[in-house]
Amino acid sequence: MLCWCCYVTTVCAQQPFNGNLETLDSTGVPLGWDLSYYHQNTYRVQLDSTIRRQGKYAIVIASDSAQGNSGAFAYQVPYAYRGKLLTLVGAIKTADVHDGFAGLWLRVRDANRSQLEFGSMEHQQLHGTHDWKEYYIQVPYDDFEGASIELGGMLLGKGKVWFDSLRLYLDDIPIDQAPKRLIKRQTSLQDTSYNHHSGVDTILLGGKEQEYLVLLGQLWGFLKYHHPTIAAGNYDWDMELFKILPQVLTCQDNQTLSSLFEHWVDGLGSVTVPSDTTSFVSSNIALQADYGVLFSNHLFSPQLIRKLQMIRSSSSNNRRHYYVQLASADNPVFTHEKSYDQQEYPDAGIRLLALYRYWNIIQYFCPNRALMDEPWNDVLSTFIPLVIHAADKNAYTTTLVQLISKIQDTHAFIQSPVYERILGNYRLPFRAKFIENQLTVTDYYLDTLGVQDHIKVGDVIEQINGVPVHDLVKAYSPFIPASNNATLLRELIRTYLLRGHQQTYSLLIRRDNQNLSVEQQAVEAQKVNTYMLDFGAPKGKEPYRLLQPNIGYIYCANFKASSIPDIEKLFKDTKGIIIDMRGYPTDDMTHSLAGYLKSAPSDFIRFSIGSIAHPGQFTWSSPVSSGVERSDPYPGKVVVLVDEYTQSNAEFVTMSLQSRLGTRVMGSSSAGADGNISSIPLPGNLLTFMSGIGVYYPDGTNAQRVGVKVDQEIKRTIAGVRAGRDELIDAAIQWIDK
């Protein structure tokens, strides 16, 4: 099959769009068209002068007896435009197309040749035999990122297809007449000399170096997200850091440093300050921007500070940004960030870049910056020596993990090959939770290696490989990104306590008031699907059922919105419904259940949203409601069960259901991690995430870190686990029956 996302560097010469295929080049091929599809075709692709829609020629693709299962041709438009929507129209004729489809395709790339959009006629399923007919496809055009357009025809499968009279439009304007956009990119964006190293192998911290590096990190990030020339994409801002870093390291006094920074700022060009800056004092602000010590330090000259103030004011002109955009859900998307993924242990300059990049992303785009236990401004200074002195790839990676953990966000997942190797290849095949502050076995991931003979549900684990569990908790807690203590303990178990490098674990357990030493074999970590039992939808767990003739039960991870009519019938005569949110919903529950349970729409949530124009500032969204006008809503009681496995979408759903008058939430602290997540690539092939929007109840109560509001705290007990009881369900039944 042809590679539809192939990397292409050739561009056609500047000429009018030859969509009618009538202008041929010296080789007899339609001018600008590549009938070889970048030398990948095995199908016959050529001009046809006998079968055509208009003029002298059409292009035919025929599978014949060729190997492979696809053929295509292409045209490239190497210009950037101003517009929003691309439309490709063409006449197509088919003959016995089968085992696939025929049609048009259209792609948009950015200046780095990365694919921004791709569209084809796959969903139209054009196959069989059809006479000439016009078809079209459309894709969005990003007039900030878009730098080139590729288009053509394709045959996936067998048969024969003809194409003729192709036209390309941008916002209904023929592409030859569409307004072009000049891409202003500094030559630094084409300079690859810093792609694999910074030129700084070691950094010595002595007198003022650390203070100077704090100022450099804050200034570098401030300029990155505020200065209009950087927002426009005119600089490789990583490279500019690598250029100035050696100069900062040689500064001997404050005046020299301030002059160096002022010269750096001046080199970026002048800025325009808007006349209206009222948004800075808007009453709709949920979180004010924080600029660290940039405007309060004693090292910068008054003149430099005034210039920074002008840049801060000028950023309100920035509506688009090369390094960050807001997604449709208003969470930030960090674009054009290099991962330096060929180096698991980058040099000192790139390690410092990793710290600067992450610290500034949190400083300017984390909605929960003010909720951390440790002030975020203090973290930069703390971690500068840690990243500089990280001696190898393991030390560097664990330093980043510790840094990420400082934001106390359970959404801050970490993906890293090095980190996976650090954690180990083996996992114990049972599930455990901290119950009554003790590590208690609650279930089995796999029935293997005699685990059910050695380990019993309800066993309390006192030691792991000779180390008391409470000592392991203390040692590993700084490396767990967790919103609250409940999720800290949850992730400690999943990440460290039951995982490691050894295949045999020595466990000291307490069972029936006796201490027992147990040797338990572990399994390969990748063979254990911990998600299915911890958050997911294990086989045999029904999405809904009757617990008693008068009490219904819904389990969130198996729920389907299409089941609502059947649920209404089954629960028609019940006096209460228990909705178990101790898992992760994979289908809509927010509005489907609210439409069944509520008599009218009501507000249940509001958000705080970041800003491209004013980085670091977050403003309130309008409240969001759920429910519909309904004359016959469910009349019985509703209980929602939550615990530390109630996270993100599960918390969102719970907040929606809480807006129904009389709904009771029972259980313990939820995960306290809500809102759409944003990914953050870091040097060394590490990817992490954060909650990208702030989540609040309509009354302004913050749901991040705290979790959802719980009406009645109920926790599982060790005795209940041993007896096979679920105290939360028991308490819910009792309240409904009361």
VOLUMGU-650337 format. One line per 3 residues: number of its first residue (from 1); their letters; for each residue x, y, z of C-alpha. Coordinates in steps of 0.1 Angstrom, whole numbers, plus 5000, padded with zeros to 4 digits. Example, Ala and Ser with C-alpha at 12.3 -4.5 7.8 and 13.67 -1.06 7.14 Angstrom:
2
1) as) 5123/4955/5078 ~ 5137/4989/5071
//
This chain:
738
1) mlc) 5000/5000/5000 ~ 5012/5035/4993 ~ 5024/5055/5022
4) wcc) 4998/5083/5024 ~ 5019/5103/5050 ~ 5052/5101/5031
7) yvt) 5078/5128/5036 ~ 5082/5147/5004 ~ 5108/5175/4997
10) tvc) 5102/5182/4960 ~ 5080/5210/4950 ~ 5066/5220/4916
13) aqq) 5077/5250/4898 ~ 5057/5282/4901 ~ 5029/5279/4875
16) pfn) 4991/5282/4873 ~ 4972/5252/4887 ~ 4970/5227/4858
19) gnl) 4938/5211/4869 ~ 4924/5205/4833 ~ 4955/5183/4826
22) etl) 4959/5200/4792 ~ 4994/5215/4796 ~ 5021/5189/4792
25) dst) 5058/5191/4801 ~ 5087/5180/4779 ~ 5082/5144/4789
28) gvp) 5045/5143/4780 ~ 5032/5144/4816 ~ 5007/5170/4827
31) lgw) 5027/5199/4840 ~ 5031/5198/4878 ~ 5016/5164/4882
34) dls) 5036/5134/4895 ~ 5021/5102/4880 ~ 5046/5081/4899
37) yyh) 5033/5092/4933 ~ 5069/5099/4945 ~ 5081/5067/4928
40) qnt) 5059/5044/4949 ~ 5034/5033/4922 ~ 5031/4997/4910
43) yrv) 4998/5004/4893 ~ 4996/5018/4858 ~ 4991/5056/4860
46) qld) 4991/5075/4827 ~ 4974/5100/4804 ~ 4944/5087/4785
49) sti) 4934/5106/4753 ~ 4905/5083/4744 ~ 4884/5083/4776
52) rrq) 4881/5118/4790 ~ 4856/5143/4804 ~ 4867/5174/4786
55) gky) 4897/5186/4766 ~ 4923/5162/4753 ~ 4934/5142/4783
58) aiv) 4923/5125/4815 ~ 4945/5105/4840 ~ 4938/5068/4844
61) ias) 4948/5045/4873 ~ 4946/5008/4865 ~ 4955/4979/4888
64) dsa) 4959/4954/4859 ~ 4980/4925/4873 ~ 5004/4947/4893
67) qgn) 5014/4938/4928 ~ 5003/4959/4957 ~ 4968/4972/4964
70) sga) 4969/5010/4956 ~ 4980/5036/4931 ~ 4979/5074/4931
73) fay) 4991/5106/4915 ~ 4999/5139/4931 ~ 5002/5177/4926
76) qvp) 5019/5201/4950 ~ 5010/5237/4956 ~ 5041/5252/4974
79) yay) 5025/5284/4987 ~ 5009/5296/5019 ~ 4975/5313/5017
82) rgk) 4950/5332/5038 ~ 4918/5312/5042 ~ 4899/5286/5062
85) llt) 4886/5258/5039 ~ 4900/5239/5010 ~ 4878/5222/4985
88) lvg) 4890/5198/4958 ~ 4865/5191/4929 ~ 4870/5166/4901
91) aik) 4852/5144/4876 ~ 4857/5107/4881 ~ 4847/5076/4860
94) tad) 4852/5040/4873 ~ 4853/5005/4859 ~ 4849/4975/4882
97) vhd) 4865/4990/4912 ~ 4864/4965/4940 ~ 4881/4955/4972
100) gfa) 4885/4991/4980 ~ 4875/5025/4966 ~ 4885/5053/4942
103) glw) 4886/5090/4948 ~ 4903/5123/4954 ~ 4927/5131/4982
106) lrv) 4939/5164/4997 ~ 4966/5172/5023 ~ 4979/5203/5040
109) rda) 5015/5205/5054 ~ 5033/5231/5076 ~ 5066/5247/5070
112) nrs) 5084/5217/5086 ~ 5066/5193/5062 ~ 5045/5179/5090
115) qle) 5009/5169/5080 ~ 4983/5192/5094 ~ 4952/5179/5076
118) fgs) 4944/5150/5053 ~ 4911/5141/5036 ~ 4900/5115/5010
121) meh) 4868/5100/4996 ~ 4870/5069/5017 ~ 4837/5076/5035
124) qql) 4820/5080/5001 ~ 4830/5044/4991 ~ 4831/5050/4954
127) hgt) 4834/5015/4938 ~ 4819/4995/4910 ~ 4813/5009/4876
130) hdw) 4801/5045/4871 ~ 4801/5070/4843 ~ 4816/5105/4847
133) key) 4803/5124/4877 ~ 4817/5152/4898 ~ 4828/5147/4934
136) yiq) 4845/5168/4960 ~ 4863/5167/4993 ~ 4871/5194/5019
139) vpy) 4897/5199/5046 ~ 4902/5228/5070 ~ 4931/5251/5061
142) ddf) 4952/5266/5089 ~ 4964/5300/5076 ~ 4989/5303/5104
145) ega) 5006/5269/5100 ~ 4997/5260/5064 ~ 5027/5262/5041
148) sie) 5020/5238/5012 ~ 4991/5218/4997 ~ 4992/5184/4981
151) lgg) 4963/5168/4962 ~ 4955/5141/4936 ~ 4936/5110/4928
154) mll) 4939/5074/4942 ~ 4927/5039/4937 ~ 4927/5016/4967
157) gkg) 4919/4981/4956 ~ 4914/4967/4921 ~ 4899/4980/4889
160) kvw) 4903/5012/4868 ~ 4895/5048/4874 ~ 4898/5080/4854
163) fds) 4901/5116/4866 ~ 4896/5149/4848 ~ 4887/5186/4853
166) lrl) 4903/5190/4888 ~ 4897/5223/4905 ~ 4910/5235/4939
169) yld) 4893/5263/4959 ~ 4902/5281/4991 ~ 4870/5296/5006
172) dip) 4853/5292/4972 ~ 4881/5312/4955 ~ 4901/5294/4927
175) idq) 4935/5286/4942 ~ 4953/5307/4916 ~ 4933/5338/4928
178) apk) 4934/5330/4965 ~ 4953/5355/4987 ~ 4988/5343/4994
181) rli) 5006/5346/5027 ~ 5043/5353/5031 ~ 5059/5328/5055
184) krq) 5084/5349/5075 ~ 5108/5324/5090 ~ 5143/5332/5102
187) tsl) 5171/5312/5088 ~ 5175/5298/5123 ~ 5145/5276/5117
190) qdt) 5164/5258/5089 ~ 5196/5256/5110 ~ 5200/5220/5122
193) syn) 5233/5224/5139 ~ 5217/5223/5174 ~ 5193/5194/5167
196) hhs) 5214/5169/5186 ~ 5235/5190/5210 ~ 5235/5224/5226
199) gvd) 5272/5230/5226 ~ 5272/5231/5264 ~ 5284/5198/5279
202) til) 5290/5209/5315 ~ 5278/5238/5337 ~ 5296/5247/5368
205) lgg) 5276/5263/5396 ~ 5296/5286/5418 ~ 5289/5322/5429
208) keq) 5261/5338/5409 ~ 5256/5312/5382 ~ 5225/5297/5397
211) eyl) 5208/5331/5403 ~ 5217/5341/5367 ~ 5203/5308/5353
214) vll) 5170/5314/5372 ~ 5167/5348/5355 ~ 5177/5333/5321
217) gql) 5150/5306/5324 ~ 5123/5330/5334 ~ 5133/5356/5307
220) wgf) 5136/5329/5280 ~ 5101/5316/5288 ~ 5086/5351/5291
223) lky) 5099/5361/5257 ~ 5088/5328/5242 ~ 5052/5333/5250
226) hhp) 5049/5371/5249 ~ 5071/5385/5221 ~ 5053/5389/5188
229) tia) 5082/5378/5166 ~ 5085/5345/5185 ~ 5048/5341/5184
232) agn) 5050/5345/5146 ~ 5074/5316/5144 ~ 5104/5337/5133
235) ydw) 5128/5320/5157 ~ 5139/5285/5168 ~ 5137/5295/5204
238) dme) 5156/5264/5217 ~ 5185/5274/5195 ~ 5184/5310/5208
241) lfk) 5188/5296/5243 ~ 5218/5276/5233 ~ 5234/5306/5218
244) ilp) 5230/5329/5248 ~ 5236/5303/5275 ~ 5275/5303/5272
247) qvl) 5274/5341/5274 ~ 5253/5340/5306 ~ 5277/5315/5321
250) tcq) 5306/5339/5316 ~ 5289/5369/5331 ~ 5309/5382/5361
253) dnq) 5286/5409/5374 ~ 5250/5420/5374 ~ 5255/5450/5350
256) tls) 5270/5427/5324 ~ 5241/5403/5327 ~ 5215/5430/5324
259) slf) 5232/5445/5294 ~ 5234/5411/5278 ~ 5197/5405/5283
262) ehw) 5188/5439/5271 ~ 5208/5434/5239 ~ 5191/5400/5234
265) vdg) 5156/5417/5238 ~ 5165/5445/5214 ~ 5176/5420/5188
268) lgs) 5140/5406/5186 ~ 5127/5439/5172 ~ 5103/5465/5183
271) vtv) 5068/5458/5197 ~ 5035/5476/5194 ~ 5016/5483/5226
274) psd) 4978/5483/5221 ~ 4958/5513/5233 ~ 4933/5491/5252
277) tts) 4947/5469/5280 ~ 4915/5466/5301 ~ 4916/5428/5299
280) fvs) 4944/5429/5324 ~ 4920/5441/5351 ~ 4890/5421/5340
283) sni) 4866/5410/5367 ~ 4863/5377/5349 ~ 4898/5366/5358
286) alq) 4901/5333/5376 ~ 4939/5333/5380 ~ 4963/5362/5374
289) ady) 4995/5358/5355 ~ 5027/5354/5375 ~ 5061/5365/5361
292) gvl) 5084/5352/5387 ~ 5111/5377/5396 ~ 5114/5393/5362
295) fsn) 5098/5426/5373 ~ 5110/5426/5409 ~ 5147/5415/5408
298) hlf) 5175/5438/5417 ~ 5198/5428/5388 ~ 5178/5441/5358
301) spq) 5183/5478/5349 ~ 5151/5500/5350 ~ 5154/5503/5312
304) lir) 5153/5466/5307 ~ 5123/5462/5330 ~ 5104/5489/5310
307) klq) 5111/5470/5278 ~ 5098/5438/5293 ~ 5067/5457/5305
310) mir) 5061/5468/5269 ~ 5065/5433/5256 ~ 5040/5421/5282
313) sss) 5015/5447/5271 ~ 5021/5440/5234 ~ 5013/5403/5238
316) snn) 4976/5411/5237 ~ 4981/5415/5200 ~ 4990/5378/5197
319) rrh) 4960/5358/5184 ~ 4980/5329/5172 ~ 5013/5314/5184
322) yyv) 5039/5292/5168 ~ 5046/5273/5200 ~ 5012/5270/5216
325) qla) 4975/5270/5205 ~ 4942/5264/5222 ~ 4924/5233/5211
328) sad) 4886/5231/5206 ~ 4882/5223/5242 ~ 4903/5253/5251
331) npv) 4932/5233/5266 ~ 4967/5243/5253 ~ 4984/5223/5226
334) fth) 5022/5228/5225 ~ 5034/5227/5189 ~ 5068/5227/5173
337) eks) 5085/5215/5205 ~ 5116/5193/5197 ~ 5118/5160/5216
340) ydq) 5155/5154/5210 ~ 5144/5117/5211 ~ 5177/5103/5198
343) qey) 5194/5112/5231 ~ 5182/5095/5262 ~ 5209/5114/5281
346) pda) 5212/5149/5265 ~ 5240/5173/5272 ~ 5238/5198/5300
349) gir) 5224/5226/5278 ~ 5195/5204/5266 ~ 5189/5192/5301
352) lla) 5185/5228/5312 ~ 5162/5234/5283 ~ 5140/5206/5295
355) lyr) 5136/5223/5328 ~ 5130/5257/5313 ~ 5105/5244/5288
358) ywn) 5085/5225/5314 ~ 5087/5252/5341 ~ 5074/5279/5317
361) iiq) 5046/5258/5303 ~ 5033/5253/5338 ~ 5039/5290/5347
364) yfc) 5019/5303/5318 ~ 4994/5275/5308 ~ 4986/5254/5339
367) pnr) 4952/5264/5353 ~ 4961/5249/5387 ~ 4994/5266/5392
370) alm) 4982/5282/5425 ~ 4971/5249/5440 ~ 5005/5233/5445
373) dep) 5019/5228/5480 ~ 5052/5243/5470 ~ 5052/5277/5452
376) wnd) 5060/5271/5416 ~ 5084/5300/5415 ~ 5107/5282/5440
379) vls) 5108/5250/5419 ~ 5130/5265/5391 ~ 5159/5273/5415
382) tfi) 5156/5240/5432 ~ 5159/5219/5401 ~ 5186/5238/5382
385) plv) 5214/5220/5401 ~ 5195/5187/5399 ~ 5192/5186/5361
388) iha) 5227/5200/5356 ~ 5243/5174/5379 ~ 5222/5144/5367
391) adk) 5250/5120/5360 ~ 5233/5096/5335 ~ 5201/5089/5316
394) nay) 5185/5073/5347 ~ 5193/5102/5370 ~ 5181/5127/5343
397) ttt) 5148/5109/5338 ~ 5141/5104/5375 ~ 5149/5141/5380
400) lvq) 5123/5150/5354 ~ 5098/5126/5370 ~ 5104/5144/5403
403) lis) 5099/5178/5387 ~ 5066/5167/5370 ~ 5054/5153/5404
406) kiq) 5057/5188/5418 ~ 5026/5200/5399 ~ 5005/5175/5419
409) dth) 4983/5165/5390 ~ 4972/5129/5386 ~ 4968/5137/5348
412) afi) 5006/5141/5346 ~ 5012/5107/5331 ~ 5048/5099/5321
415) qsp) 5057/5081/5289 ~ 5094/5073/5286 ~ 5114/5042/5275
418) vye) 5141/5050/5301 ~ 5115/5054/5328 ~ 5099/5020/5319
421) ril) 5132/5003/5322 ~ 5138/5021/5356 ~ 5105/5008/5369
424) gny) 5113/4972/5359 ~ 5099/4944/5337 ~ 5080/4924/5364
427) rlp) 5048/4929/5382 ~ 5031/4910/5409 ~ 4998/4895/5395
430) fra) 4975/4907/5423 ~ 4956/4939/5429 ~ 4960/4958/5462
433) kfi) 4947/4990/5478 ~ 4955/5010/5510 ~ 4926/5002/5532
436) enq) 4926/5014/5568 ~ 4961/5027/5559 ~ 4974/4992/5552
439) ltv) 4984/4977/5519 ~ 4956/4951/5514 ~ 4952/4925/5487
442) tdy) 4918/4930/5470 ~ 4918/4910/5438 ~ 4939/4892/5412
445) yld) 4951/4905/5378 ~ 4960/4870/5367 ~ 4954/4835/5380
448) tlg) 4989/4824/5375 ~ 5021/4812/5392 ~ 5001/4799/5422
451) vqd) 4993/4834/5433 ~ 4959/4823/5448 ~ 4976/4796/5468
454) hik) 5002/4820/5482 ~ 4983/4853/5485 ~ 4947/4856/5497
457) vgd) 4922/4884/5493 ~ 4924/4904/5525 ~ 4960/4897/5532
460) vie) 4979/4928/5546 ~ 5014/4933/5531 ~ 5038/4945/5558
463) qin) 5071/4942/5539 ~ 5083/4939/5503 ~ 5117/4924/5498
466) gvp) 5126/4931/5535 ~ 5116/4968/5534 ~ 5086/4979/5554
469) vhd) 5058/4992/5532 ~ 5056/5026/5550 ~ 5093/5031/5543
472) lvk) 5087/5024/5506 ~ 5058/5049/5506 ~ 5081/5076/5520
475) ays) 5109/5068/5496 ~ 5088/5068/5464 ~ 5062/5095/5471
478) pfi) 5083/5123/5457 ~ 5082/5106/5423 ~ 5044/5102/5420
481) pas) 5024/5129/5401 ~ 4992/5129/5422 ~ 4966/5154/5430
484) nna) 4959/5142/5465 ~ 4969/5115/5490 ~ 4943/5090/5478
487) tll) 4957/5090/5442 ~ 4993/5091/5456 ~ 4988/5058/5473
490) rel) 4969/5044/5443 ~ 4998/5052/5419 ~ 5025/5041/5444
493) irt) 5010/5006/5442 ~ 5007/5006/5405 ~ 5041/5022/5397
496) yll) 5065/5011/5424 ~ 5053/4987/5452 ~ 5041/4958/5430
499) rgh) 5065/4964/5402 ~ 5103/4960/5399 ~ 5133/4942/5384
502) qqt) 5131/4909/5403 ~ 5111/4879/5392 ~ 5106/4866/5427
505) ysl) 5093/4888/5455 ~ 5097/4881/5492 ~ 5066/4893/5510
508) lir) 5058/4895/5547 ~ 5020/4894/5550 ~ 4996/4894/5579
511) rdn) 4967/4869/5578 ~ 4944/4859/5606 ~ 4966/4878/5631
514) qnl) 4997/4859/5620 ~ 5027/4871/5601 ~ 5037/4848/5571
517) sve) 5067/4850/5548 ~ 5057/4843/5512 ~ 5078/4839/5480
520) qqa) 5057/4850/5450 ~ 5067/4849/5414 ~ 5060/4880/5393
523) vea) 5049/4881/5356 ~ 5062/4903/5328 ~ 5047/4938/5333
526) qkv) 5035/4941/5296 ~ 5015/4910/5300 ~ 4993/4924/5328
529) nty) 4964/4946/5317 ~ 4961/4964/5351 ~ 4938/4990/5335
532) mld) 4909/4966/5330 ~ 4905/4958/5367 ~ 4916/4992/5380
535) fga) 4895/5015/5357 ~ 4880/4995/5329 ~ 4853/4971/5320
538) pkg) 4862/4936/5330 ~ 4843/4908/5313 ~ 4812/4897/5331
541) kep) 4805/4930/5348 ~ 4771/4940/5335 ~ 4766/4976/5325
544) yrl) 4733/4977/5343 ~ 4712/4953/5364 ~ 4688/4950/5393
547) lqp) 4706/4945/5426 ~ 4672/4940/5442 ~ 4637/4941/5427
550) nig) 4635/4977/5437 ~ 4671/4989/5433 ~ 4689/4994/5400
553) yiy) 4727/4995/5394 ~ 4748/5010/5366 ~ 4785/5005/5362
556) can) 4802/5034/5344 ~ 4829/5017/5324 ~ 4805/4993/5306
559) fka) 4777/5018/5302 ~ 4764/5027/5267 ~ 4742/5058/5261
562) ssi) 4722/5037/5236 ~ 4710/5016/5266 ~ 4690/5044/5282
565) pdi) 4656/5031/5268 ~ 4663/4996/5281 ~ 4674/5010/5315
568) ekl) 4642/5031/5317 ~ 4621/5000/5312 ~ 4641/4978/5336
571) fkd) 4643/5005/5364 ~ 4607/5016/5359 ~ 4594/5003/5393
574) tkg) 4626/5008/5413 ~ 4629/5032/5442 ~ 4665/5040/5437
577) iii) 4695/5037/5413 ~ 4731/5032/5423 ~ 4755/5046/5397
580) dmr) 4790/5032/5403 ~ 4816/5057/5391 ~ 4846/5038/5404
583) gyp) 4860/5033/5369 ~ 4863/5053/5337 ~ 4833/5059/5314
586) tdd) 4840/5053/5277 ~ 4806/5065/5265 ~ 4785/5096/5271
589) mth) 4770/5096/5306 ~ 4772/5133/5313 ~ 4741/5142/5292
592) sla) 4724/5108/5285 ~ 4719/5100/5322 ~ 4711/5136/5331
595) gyl) 4684/5135/5304 ~ 4669/5105/5321 ~ 4672/5116/5357
598) ksa) 4666/5154/5356 ~ 4634/5173/5350 ~ 4651/5203/5335
601) psd) 4685/5216/5325 ~ 4707/5230/5352 ~ 4743/5242/5355
604) fir) 4768/5217/5369 ~ 4803/5230/5360 ~ 4824/5259/5348
607) fsi) 4860/5262/5336 ~ 4890/5285/5337 ~ 4906/5290/5303
610) gsi) 4941/5301/5295 ~ 4951/5327/5270 ~ 4974/5331/5240
613) ahp) 4972/5369/5243 ~ 4978/5370/5280 ~ 4999/5340/5290
616) gqf) 4994/5330/5326 ~ 4960/5346/5329 ~ 4929/5324/5332
619) tws) 4894/5336/5328 ~ 4860/5321/5337 ~ 4839/5303/5311
622) spv) 4802/5304/5312 ~ 4786/5276/5333 ~ 4778/5244/5314
625) ssg) 4744/5227/5320 ~ 4731/5192/5316 ~ 4696/5177/5314
628) ver) 4665/5184/5293 ~ 4630/5196/5299 ~ 4612/5164/5309
631) sdp) 4578/5158/5324 ~ 4586/5122/5336 ~ 4621/5121/5349
634) ypg) 4632/5092/5371 ~ 4614/5098/5404 ~ 4634/5076/5428
637) kvv) 4666/5082/5447 ~ 4700/5083/5430 ~ 4733/5074/5446
640) vlv) 4767/5079/5430 ~ 4796/5059/5443 ~ 4832/5074/5441
643) dey) 4867/5067/5453 ~ 4903/5073/5441 ~ 4896/5055/5408
646) tqs) 4869/5081/5400 ~ 4891/5103/5378 ~ 4887/5129/5350
649) nae) 4856/5120/5329 ~ 4842/5100/5358 ~ 4845/5131/5380
652) fvt) 4829/5152/5352 ~ 4799/5128/5350 ~ 4796/5128/5388
655) msl) 4794/5166/5389 ~ 4767/5164/5362 ~ 4746/5139/5382
658) qsr) 4751/5159/5414 ~ 4732/5188/5398 ~ 4700/5167/5401
661) lgt) 4683/5177/5433 ~ 4686/5150/5459 ~ 4714/5130/5443
664) rvm) 4737/5116/5470 ~ 4774/5110/5465 ~ 4789/5083/5487
667) gss) 4825/5071/5491 ~ 4859/5086/5495 ~ 4880/5112/5479
670) sag) 4880/5111/5441 ~ 4912/5116/5420 ~ 4910/5154/5418
673) adg) 4922/5154/5382 ~ 4896/5168/5358 ~ 4896/5188/5326
676) nis) 4909/5180/5291 ~ 4946/5170/5292 ~ 4975/5186/5273
679) sip) 5006/5167/5263 ~ 5041/5181/5269 ~ 5071/5167/5250
682) lpg) 5104/5170/5268 ~ 5140/5163/5256 ~ 5152/5127/5261
685) nll) 5121/5112/5244 ~ 5099/5118/5275 ~ 5062/5128/5271
688) tfm) 5041/5140/5299 ~ 5007/5156/5304 ~ 4987/5180/5325
691) sgi) 4952/5191/5331 ~ 4947/5219/5306 ~ 4917/5237/5319
694) gvy) 4905/5244/5354 ~ 4873/5227/5366 ~ 4850/5242/5391
697) ypd) 4815/5238/5405 ~ 4791/5266/5395 ~ 4796/5281/5429
700) gtn) 4833/5284/5423 ~ 4844/5254/5443 ~ 4876/5240/5427
703) aqr) 4874/5203/5418 ~ 4911/5199/5410 ~ 4931/5182/5438
706) vgv) 4900/5182/5461 ~ 4879/5159/5439 ~ 4841/5159/5437
709) kvd) 4819/5169/5467 ~ 4811/5138/5488 ~ 4779/5139/5508
712) qei) 4786/5108/5529 ~ 4821/5094/5534 ~ 4822/5056/5532
715) krt) 4855/5036/5530 ~ 4861/5000/5525 ~ 4874/4979/5554
718) iag) 4898/4950/5556 ~ 4870/4929/5572 ~ 4847/4938/5543
721) vra) 4873/4928/5518 ~ 4879/4895/5535 ~ 4841/4889/5536
724) grd) 4836/4898/5500 ~ 4815/4928/5508 ~ 4814/4962/5492
727) eli) 4806/4987/5520 ~ 4798/5014/5495 ~ 4771/4994/5478
730) daa) 4758/4983/5511 ~ 4756/5019/5524 ~ 4739/5030/5492
733) iqw) 4712/5002/5494 ~ 4706/5011/5531 ~ 4701/5048/5522
736) idk) 4677/5040/5494 ~ 4657/5015/5515 ~ 4657/5039/5545
//
